[in-house]
């Protein structure tokens, strides 16, 4: 008869209590899933000094004890193994991307993960990622079912569990107290380190997002600019067509308009655009920047709750009688266009532009003749690009624009040289330049019936390996300039300049001044000639270069 205490290979199965399994699991998580945390914690310390090892040991004991205490609240003989298995897999997945791309798992990053579509997510899944999760997540999780779990009476189990929870808290606090001055100083000066402690960072950020959403149930947004109305004489003027192109992951440092050595903007350069070279993004991720730039609150008064619960620029324009339309080739408008016309174009069936479940950005121009034909009065269109969304930069442009070679042609950026990554990225910017040229050509033709203009600004920048950082989404306070400095370009037709009274020479003279996403809301209110108390002329980049139009 087979011994029930033996494994399939004849090895005896150890018998452990739930608490012992929790302790082993916590130790494993701290050792195997927190490389970035330990490197950041011990940066600048000499491993030859006993004080460094004492500091590391105290922090290790503290967070191991805290993990045990928290997990013990939710663990029984039935739940402990599924709980630890989930934490192992989550930690392995998070640590892979933290190791490979030097990202921080803060609330904004987790929000990005939650909002990621399948077609975006599959570009991040690689053989290396699967191997890492298998080795550090799935296999350790499977081993949780090897030991047998000892049973206790209900009363004794409750008493022991309470003792473990209390003991974990006491040991955790006592361990930190031993190094409190050192540890507290580090946390005050480098708060971002807490976003590297896995899986606590993921769990806390996930809870923060869920709790934040709970405060914002599906109900009407709070009005902004309730008094919005058209300016005097709208009916007597030619209608205006303004297109705002929201770029994706374009960093200003790689725009030749900003002095980059490579010619990544030949189309924009020959069309005489006005380039604002000192533009700053509101965030380092689409989830943060997109709602922020269309909000009146912006980065200067950043309040996520207010931004997400209030109406956007589009609602104010629509209230004043402007026809608005959101055209998207990415992951949607992030509620910026809630309740307003929206066209999701990333799954269109246009063979020349679309394949493998995604479309090139030129799809955003397709059909615009029909949109213009059906327009009544002033029209405001937002085009949301796929742009340079990484890490698959090589998928963002057609072969005809693969000018910079050799280019990285894999999502696993660390398999490519730094030059190959930059080549692929620059090719994607070259295609954005080509696409913007097509938008301007369309607007140029539309002058027959409308005063036309375009503003292009990216949602955030990108890291291409500088300092070991890749992609974007770093906490704003410590994010490098490459993730916050974005291109900001304006094109105006002669008809628009004349109709809106914009002095082009004046605009070019101001193009070296700092601008940001915060300017978008007020600038668009101004150029579309909407009167509302929500408008602030000081934030309107056109205001100083056109005749005063009276109180708005």
C-alpha positions as CSV (number, residue, x, y, z in Angstrom):
1,X,0.0,0.0,0.0
2,X,1.3,3.5,-0.9
3,X,2.2,5.6,2.0
4,X,0.1,8.8,1.9
5,X,2.9,10.7,3.5
6,X,5.2,10.1,0.5
7,X,5.5,12.2,-2.6
8,X,5.1,10.7,-6.1
9,X,8.9,10.0,-6.1
10,X,8.9,8.3,-2.8
11,X,10.2,11.3,-0.8
12,X,8.5,11.8,2.6
13,X,6.2,14.8,2.6
14,X,7.0,17.2,5.5
15,X,4.1,18.2,7.7
16,X,4.0,21.9,8.6
17,X,1.6,24.3,10.1
18,X,0.0,27.2,8.1
19,X,2.2,29.7,9.9
20,X,5.4,27.9,9.0
21,X,4.4,27.8,5.3
22,X,3.7,31.6,5.5
23,X,7.1,32.3,7.0
24,X,8.8,30.2,4.3
25,X,6.8,32.0,1.7
26,X,7.6,35.4,3.0
27,X,11.3,34.6,3.2
28,X,11.2,33.4,-0.4
29,X,9.5,36.6,-1.6
30,X,12.0,38.8,0.1
31,X,14.9,36.9,-1.3
32,X,13.8,36.0,-4.8
33,X,11.5,38.8,-5.8
34,X,13.1,42.0,-4.5
35,X,16.4,42.5,-6.3
36,X,15.6,46.1,-7.3
37,X,14.6,46.9,-3.7
38,X,17.8,45.6,-2.2
39,X,20.0,47.3,-4.7
40,X,18.2,50.6,-4.1
41,X,18.2,50.1,-0.3
42,X,22.0,49.4,-0.2
43,X,23.1,51.8,-2.9
44,X,26.2,53.7,-1.8
45,X,26.9,51.3,1.1
46,X,30.0,49.2,1.4
47,X,29.3,45.4,1.6
48,X,32.6,45.1,3.5
49,X,31.2,47.0,6.4
50,X,29.3,45.0,9.2
51,X,26.9,48.0,9.6
52,X,25.6,47.4,6.0
53,X,24.8,43.8,6.8
54,X,23.2,44.7,10.1
55,X,21.1,47.3,8.3
56,X,20.1,44.8,5.6
57,X,19.3,42.1,8.2
58,X,17.1,44.4,10.2
59,X,15.1,45.5,7.2
60,X,14.8,41.9,6.0
61,X,13.5,40.7,9.3
62,X,11.1,43.7,9.5
63,X,9.4,43.2,6.2
64,X,9.4,39.4,6.4
65,X,7.6,39.7,9.7
66,X,5.1,42.3,8.4
67,X,4.4,40.1,5.4
68,X,3.7,37.1,7.7
69,X,1.5,39.2,9.9
70,X,-0.6,40.6,7.1
71,X,-0.9,37.3,5.2
72,X,-1.9,35.5,8.4
73,X,-5.0,37.5,8.5
74,X,-6.3,35.9,5.4
75,X,-4.7,32.4,5.6
76,X,-6.4,29.2,6.6
77,X,-5.6,25.6,5.7
78,X,-7.8,26.1,2.7
79,X,-6.6,29.5,1.5
80,X,-2.9,29.7,2.4
81,X,-1.6,27.9,-0.6
82,X,-3.7,29.7,-3.2
83,X,-2.8,33.0,-1.6
84,X,0.9,32.4,-1.6
85,X,0.8,31.0,-5.1
86,X,-0.9,34.2,-6.3
87,X,1.7,36.3,-4.6
88,X,4.6,34.2,-6.0
89,X,3.3,34.7,-9.6
90,X,2.5,38.4,-9.2
91,X,5.9,39.0,-7.6
92,X,7.7,37.1,-10.4
93,X,5.8,39.0,-13.1
94,X,6.4,42.4,-11.4
95,X,10.0,41.8,-10.6
96,X,10.7,40.8,-14.2
97,X,9.6,44.1,-15.6
98,X,11.2,46.0,-12.7
99,X,14.5,44.3,-13.4
100,X,14.3,44.6,-17.2
101,X,13.0,48.1,-17.6
102,X,13.7,49.7,-14.2
103,X,10.1,50.6,-13.6
104,X,8.5,51.4,-10.2
105,X,5.2,49.7,-9.3
106,X,3.4,52.7,-8.0
107,X,-0.3,53.4,-8.3
108,X,0.0,55.0,-11.7
109,X,2.0,52.1,-13.1
110,X,-0.5,49.6,-11.8
111,X,-3.3,51.7,-13.3
112,X,-1.4,51.5,-16.6
113,X,-1.3,47.7,-16.3
114,X,-5.0,47.5,-15.5
115,X,-5.8,49.6,-18.6
116,X,-3.5,47.7,-20.9
117,X,-5.3,46.1,-23.8
118,X,-4.5,42.6,-25.0
119,X,-2.7,43.7,-28.2
120,X,-0.4,45.9,-26.0
121,X,0.1,43.3,-23.4
122,X,1.1,40.6,-25.8
123,X,4.1,42.8,-27.0
124,X,5.4,42.6,-23.4
125,X,5.2,38.9,-23.1
126,X,8.3,37.1,-24.2
127,X,10.1,33.8,-23.8
128,X,12.4,35.4,-21.2
129,X,9.5,36.7,-19.3
130,X,7.7,33.3,-19.4
131,X,10.9,31.6,-18.2
132,X,11.3,34.0,-15.3
133,X,7.7,33.6,-14.2
134,X,8.0,29.9,-14.5
135,X,11.2,29.7,-12.4
136,X,10.3,32.2,-9.8
137,X,6.5,32.0,-9.7
138,X,4.8,29.0,-11.1
139,X,7.3,26.3,-9.9
140,X,7.6,27.7,-6.4
141,X,3.8,28.0,-6.3
142,X,3.5,24.3,-7.3
143,X,5.9,23.3,-4.5
144,X,3.4,24.8,-2.0
145,X,1.3,21.7,-2.4
146,X,4.1,19.3,-1.5
147,X,4.1,19.6,2.3
148,X,1.1,18.4,4.3
149,X,-0.7,21.0,6.5
150,X,-1.1,20.1,10.1
151,X,-4.5,20.5,11.7
152,X,-5.4,22.2,15.0
153,X,-8.6,22.6,16.9
154,X,-10.4,25.9,16.1
155,X,-9.7,27.4,19.5
156,X,-6.0,26.5,19.4
157,X,-5.6,27.7,15.8
158,X,-7.1,31.1,16.6
159,X,-4.8,31.5,19.6
160,X,-1.7,30.5,17.6
161,X,-2.7,32.7,14.7
162,X,-3.2,35.7,17.0
163,X,0.2,35.1,18.5
164,X,1.8,35.0,15.1
165,X,0.2,38.2,14.0
166,X,1.1,40.0,17.2
167,X,4.6,38.5,17.1
168,X,5.1,39.6,13.4
169,X,4.1,43.2,14.2
170,X,6.3,43.3,17.3
171,X,9.3,41.8,15.5
172,X,8.8,44.1,12.5
173,X,8.6,47.2,14.6
174,X,11.5,46.2,16.8
175,X,13.7,45.4,13.8
176,X,13.0,48.8,12.2
177,X,13.7,50.5,15.5
178,X,17.2,49.1,15.6
179,X,17.9,51.0,12.4
180,X,15.2,53.7,12.6
181,X,17.4,56.8,12.1
182,X,19.1,55.3,9.0
183,X,15.9,53.8,7.6
184,X,13.6,56.8,8.1
185,X,16.2,59.1,6.6
186,X,16.4,56.9,3.5
187,X,12.6,56.8,3.2
188,X,12.3,60.6,3.5
189,X,14.9,61.3,0.9
190,X,14.0,58.4,-1.4
191,X,10.3,57.8,-1.0
192,X,10.2,56.0,-4.4
193,X,12.0,53.0,-2.9
194,X,8.8,51.8,-1.3
195,X,7.5,51.2,-4.8
196,X,10.2,48.6,-5.3
197,X,9.2,46.3,-2.4
198,X,7.3,43.5,-4.0
199,X,4.5,42.2,-3.7
200,X,3.5,44.9,-1.2
201,X,3.9,47.6,-3.8
202,X,1.5,45.8,-6.2
203,X,-1.0,45.0,-3.5
204,X,-1.0,48.5,-2.1
205,X,-1.2,50.1,-5.6
206,X,-4.0,47.8,-6.7
207,X,-5.9,48.6,-3.5
208,X,-5.4,52.3,-4.1
209,X,-6.8,52.1,-7.7
210,X,-9.8,50.0,-6.6
211,X,-10.5,52.3,-3.7
212,X,-10.1,55.4,-5.9
213,X,-12.6,54.0,-8.4
214,X,-15.0,53.2,-5.6
215,X,-15.0,56.9,-4.8
216,X,-15.9,57.6,-8.5
217,X,-19.0,55.5,-9.3
218,X,-20.5,55.8,-12.7
219,X,-22.3,59.0,-12.3
220,X,-22.4,62.3,-14.3
221,X,-19.2,64.3,-14.1
222,X,-19.1,67.6,-12.3
223,X,-19.6,70.5,-14.7
224,X,-16.7,72.7,-15.8
225,X,-17.5,76.0,-17.5
226,X,-21.2,75.8,-17.0
227,X,-21.5,79.3,-18.4
228,X,-19.7,78.4,-21.7
229,X,-21.1,80.1,-24.7
230,X,-19.9,81.1,-28.2
231,X,-18.2,84.4,-28.7
232,X,-19.9,87.3,-30.4
233,X,-20.4,87.1,-34.1
234,X,-19.8,83.3,-34.5
235,X,-22.5,83.0,-37.1
236,X,-20.9,85.6,-39.4
237,X,-17.4,84.0,-39.4
238,X,-16.1,81.1,-41.3
239,X,-16.2,77.9,-39.2
240,X,-13.0,76.8,-37.5
241,X,-11.5,73.3,-37.7
242,X,-8.9,72.6,-35.0
243,X,-7.2,69.2,-34.8
244,X,-5.3,68.3,-31.7
245,X,-3.0,65.3,-32.2
246,X,-2.1,63.5,-29.0
247,X,1.2,61.7,-29.6
248,X,2.3,58.6,-27.7
249,X,5.7,58.2,-26.1
250,X,7.4,60.8,-28.2
251,X,10.3,62.5,-26.4
252,X,11.4,66.0,-27.3
253,X,15.1,65.1,-27.2
254,X,14.8,63.0,-30.4
255,X,12.9,65.7,-32.4
256,X,15.2,67.3,-35.0
257,X,13.1,70.5,-34.5
258,X,14.6,70.6,-31.1
259,X,18.2,70.3,-32.3
260,X,18.5,66.5,-32.5
261,X,21.3,65.5,-34.9
262,X,19.2,63.1,-36.9
263,X,16.5,64.5,-39.3
264,X,13.5,63.0,-37.6
265,X,11.2,65.9,-38.6
266,X,11.6,66.6,-42.4
267,X,7.9,66.9,-43.1
268,X,7.2,69.3,-40.2
269,X,10.3,71.4,-41.0
270,X,9.2,72.1,-44.5
271,X,5.7,73.0,-43.5
272,X,6.8,75.9,-41.4
273,X,5.3,74.7,-38.0
274,X,5.9,76.6,-34.8
275,X,7.9,74.4,-32.4
276,X,7.7,75.0,-28.7
277,X,11.0,73.5,-27.6
278,X,10.5,73.6,-23.8
279,X,7.3,71.7,-23.3
280,X,6.6,69.6,-20.2
281,X,4.1,66.7,-19.7
282,X,1.7,66.4,-16.8
283,X,2.6,62.8,-16.1
284,X,4.9,60.0,-17.3
285,X,2.1,57.7,-18.4
286,X,-1.0,57.9,-20.6
287,X,-3.3,57.1,-17.6
288,X,-2.1,60.3,-15.8
289,X,-1.3,62.7,-18.7
290,X,-4.4,62.2,-20.9
291,X,-7.0,63.2,-18.4
292,X,-4.7,65.9,-16.9
293,X,-4.0,67.7,-20.2
294,X,-7.7,68.1,-21.0
295,X,-8.5,69.3,-17.5
296,X,-8.5,72.9,-16.2
297,X,-6.6,71.7,-13.1
298,X,-3.4,70.4,-14.7
299,X,-0.1,69.6,-13.1
300,X,0.2,72.9,-11.3
301,X,-2.9,72.1,-9.2
302,X,-2.7,68.4,-9.7
303,X,-5.5,66.6,-7.9
304,X,-6.4,63.2,-9.5
305,X,-9.8,63.1,-7.8
306,X,-10.8,66.5,-9.2
307,X,-9.4,65.7,-12.7
308,X,-11.3,62.4,-12.9
309,X,-14.6,63.6,-11.5
310,X,-14.9,66.8,-13.5
311,X,-15.7,67.4,-17.1
312,X,-12.9,67.9,-19.7
313,X,-12.1,70.6,-22.3
314,X,-14.3,68.6,-24.8
315,X,-17.4,69.0,-22.6
316,X,-16.9,72.7,-22.3
317,X,-16.4,73.1,-26.1
318,X,-19.5,71.0,-26.8
319,X,-21.6,73.1,-24.3
320,X,-20.6,76.2,-26.3
321,X,-21.8,74.7,-29.5
322,X,-18.6,73.3,-30.9
323,X,-18.9,69.9,-32.6
324,X,-16.3,67.6,-31.0
325,X,-15.0,64.2,-32.1
326,X,-12.4,61.9,-30.6
327,X,-10.6,59.5,-33.0
328,X,-8.5,56.9,-31.4
329,X,-5.8,54.4,-32.6
330,X,-4.8,53.3,-29.1
331,X,-6.4,52.5,-25.8
332,X,-9.3,55.0,-25.7
333,X,-9.9,58.5,-24.3
334,X,-9.6,57.6,-20.6
335,X,-13.1,59.1,-20.0
336,X,-11.9,62.5,-21.4
337,X,-14.6,62.1,-24.1
338,X,-17.2,60.4,-21.9
339,X,-20.7,60.9,-23.5
340,X,-19.3,62.5,-26.6
341,X,-18.7,61.2,-30.1
342,X,-15.8,58.7,-30.3
343,X,-14.4,56.6,-33.0
344,X,-12.2,53.7,-32.1
345,X,-10.1,53.0,-35.3
346,X,-7.4,50.6,-34.2
347,X,-9.3,47.5,-35.5
348,X,-10.3,48.9,-38.8
349,X,-10.0,46.6,-41.9
350,X,-7.9,48.7,-44.2
351,X,-5.3,46.4,-45.7
352,X,-2.8,49.1,-46.5
353,X,-2.8,50.4,-42.9
354,X,-3.9,47.6,-40.6
355,X,-2.6,44.1,-39.9
356,X,-2.2,41.8,-36.9
357,X,-4.9,43.6,-34.9
358,X,-3.4,47.1,-35.1
359,X,-3.3,50.0,-37.5
360,X,-0.7,52.5,-38.5
361,X,-1.6,56.1,-37.4
362,X,-2.6,57.1,-40.9
363,X,-5.9,55.4,-40.1
364,X,-6.7,58.6,-38.1
365,X,-6.8,60.6,-41.3
366,X,-8.9,58.1,-43.2
367,X,-12.5,59.2,-43.4
368,X,-11.8,62.8,-42.3
369,X,-13.3,64.1,-45.6
370,X,-16.6,62.6,-44.6
371,X,-16.3,64.0,-41.1
372,X,-15.7,67.5,-42.5
373,X,-18.5,67.2,-45.0
374,X,-21.0,66.3,-42.2
375,X,-19.7,69.0,-39.8
376,X,-22.0,71.8,-38.8
377,X,-20.2,75.0,-37.7
378,X,-17.0,74.9,-35.7
379,X,-15.3,71.4,-35.4
380,X,-12.8,70.2,-32.9
381,X,-11.1,66.8,-33.5
382,X,-8.7,64.9,-31.3
383,X,-6.5,62.3,-32.9
384,X,-5.0,59.9,-30.4
385,X,-2.0,58.2,-31.9
386,X,-0.4,54.8,-31.3
387,X,2.8,56.7,-31.9
388,X,6.0,55.3,-30.5
389,X,4.4,53.0,-28.0
390,X,7.1,50.6,-26.7
391,X,8.8,48.3,-26.5
392,X,7.8,47.2,-30.0
393,X,8.9,50.4,-31.7
394,X,9.6,48.5,-34.9
395,X,5.9,47.8,-35.3
396,X,5.0,51.5,-35.3
397,X,6.2,52.4,-38.8
398,X,6.0,50.9,-42.3
399,X,9.1,49.4,-44.0
400,X,9.4,52.4,-46.3
401,X,10.3,54.6,-43.2
402,X,12.9,52.2,-41.7
403,X,15.5,54.8,-42.5
404,X,17.8,54.3,-39.5
405,X,19.4,50.8,-39.5
406,X,20.0,48.3,-38.0
407,X,16.8,48.7,-35.9
408,X,15.8,46.6,-32.9
409,X,13.1,44.2,-34.1
410,X,12.2,42.5,-30.8
411,X,10.1,43.5,-27.8
412,X,13.0,42.3,-25.6
413,X,15.0,45.5,-25.6
414,X,17.9,44.1,-23.7
415,X,18.6,41.7,-26.6
416,X,19.4,44.8,-28.7
417,X,22.2,47.2,-28.7
418,X,21.6,50.8,-27.5
419,X,22.1,52.0,-31.1
420,X,19.5,49.5,-32.4
421,X,16.9,50.6,-29.9
422,X,17.4,54.3,-30.8
423,X,17.2,53.4,-34.5
424,X,13.9,51.7,-34.1
425,X,12.6,54.5,-31.9
426,X,13.7,57.3,-34.3
427,X,12.1,55.4,-37.2
428,X,8.8,55.6,-35.2
429,X,9.2,59.3,-34.8
430,X,10.0,59.7,-38.5
431,X,6.6,58.0,-39.2
432,X,4.9,60.3,-36.7
433,X,6.4,63.2,-38.7
434,X,5.1,61.7,-41.9
435,X,1.6,61.2,-40.3
436,X,1.5,64.8,-39.1
437,X,2.4,65.9,-42.6
438,X,-0.7,64.1,-43.9
439,X,-2.8,65.8,-41.2
440,X,-1.5,69.2,-42.2
441,X,-2.1,68.4,-45.9
442,X,-5.7,67.6,-45.1
443,X,-6.1,70.8,-43.1
444,X,-4.5,72.8,-45.9
445,X,-7.2,71.5,-48.4
446,X,-9.9,72.1,-45.8
447,X,-9.2,75.9,-46.0
448,X,-11.7,76.0,-48.8
449,X,-14.5,75.9,-46.2
450,X,-12.8,76.3,-42.8
451,X,-10.1,78.2,-40.9
452,X,-7.8,75.3,-40.0
453,X,-5.1,74.7,-37.4
454,X,-3.3,71.8,-35.7
455,X,-1.6,71.3,-32.3
456,X,0.6,68.2,-31.7
457,X,1.8,67.3,-28.2
458,X,2.9,63.9,-26.8
459,X,1.4,62.5,-23.7
460,X,4.8,61.7,-22.2
461,X,8.3,60.9,-23.2
462,X,10.4,57.7,-23.0
463,X,13.6,56.3,-21.6
464,X,15.7,54.3,-24.1
465,X,18.2,52.7,-21.7
466,X,19.8,55.9,-20.2
467,X,20.9,55.0,-16.7
468,X,19.4,51.6,-17.1
469,X,15.9,52.9,-17.6
470,X,13.5,51.8,-20.3
471,X,10.0,52.8,-21.3
472,X,8.2,55.3,-19.1
473,X,5.9,55.5,-16.0
474,X,8.5,56.5,-13.4
475,X,7.2,58.4,-10.4
476,X,7.0,62.0,-11.6
477,X,9.2,63.4,-8.8
478,X,12.2,61.2,-9.9
479,X,11.4,60.7,-13.5
480,X,14.2,61.7,-15.9
481,X,13.7,64.6,-18.3
482,X,13.4,62.2,-21.2
483,X,10.1,61.0,-19.8
484,X,8.7,64.5,-19.1
485,X,10.1,66.7,-21.9
486,X,7.7,66.3,-24.9
487,X,7.3,67.8,-28.4
488,X,4.8,70.6,-28.8
489,X,4.1,71.8,-32.3
490,X,1.5,74.2,-33.8
491,X,0.5,74.7,-37.4
492,X,-1.9,77.4,-38.6
493,X,-3.3,78.0,-42.0
494,X,-3.3,81.5,-43.4
495,X,-7.1,81.5,-43.1
496,X,-6.9,80.6,-39.4
497,X,-4.3,83.2,-38.6
498,X,-6.3,85.9,-40.3
499,X,-9.7,84.8,-38.9
500,X,-8.4,84.4,-35.3
501,X,-6.1,87.4,-35.6
502,X,-3.0,85.4,-34.6
503,X,0.3,87.2,-35.2
504,X,2.6,84.4,-36.4
505,X,5.8,86.4,-35.9
506,X,4.8,87.0,-32.3
507,X,4.1,83.3,-31.8
508,X,7.5,82.3,-33.1
509,X,9.1,84.8,-30.8
510,X,7.4,83.1,-27.9
511,X,8.2,79.6,-28.9
512,X,11.3,79.3,-26.7
513,X,9.2,80.1,-23.6
514,X,8.2,77.1,-21.3
515,X,4.8,75.5,-22.0
516,X,3.2,72.4,-20.6
517,X,0.1,70.3,-20.8
518,X,-1.5,72.8,-18.5
519,X,-1.7,75.3,-21.4
520,X,-3.9,73.0,-23.6
521,X,-7.3,73.6,-21.9
522,X,-7.1,77.4,-21.9
523,X,-5.4,77.7,-25.3
524,X,-8.2,75.7,-27.0
525,X,-10.9,77.6,-25.2
526,X,-9.3,80.8,-26.5
527,X,-8.7,79.8,-30.2
528,X,-12.2,78.3,-30.5
529,X,-13.6,81.6,-29.2
530,X,-15.6,80.2,-26.3
531,X,-16.5,82.5,-23.4
532,X,-16.5,81.0,-20.0
533,X,-15.3,81.9,-16.5
534,X,-13.2,78.7,-16.6
535,X,-10.8,80.3,-19.1
536,X,-7.5,81.8,-17.9
537,X,-5.9,84.0,-20.5
538,X,-2.5,83.7,-18.7
539,X,-2.4,80.0,-19.7
540,X,-3.4,80.6,-23.3
541,X,-0.3,80.4,-25.5
542,X,-2.1,82.4,-28.3
543,X,-3.5,85.1,-26.1
544,X,-0.5,87.5,-26.2
545,X,-0.4,87.2,-30.0
546,X,-3.9,88.2,-31.0
547,X,-6.0,91.3,-30.3
548,X,-7.7,91.5,-27.0
549,X,-11.3,90.2,-27.2
550,X,-12.6,91.5,-24.0
551,X,-13.5,89.6,-20.8
552,X,-14.0,85.9,-21.2
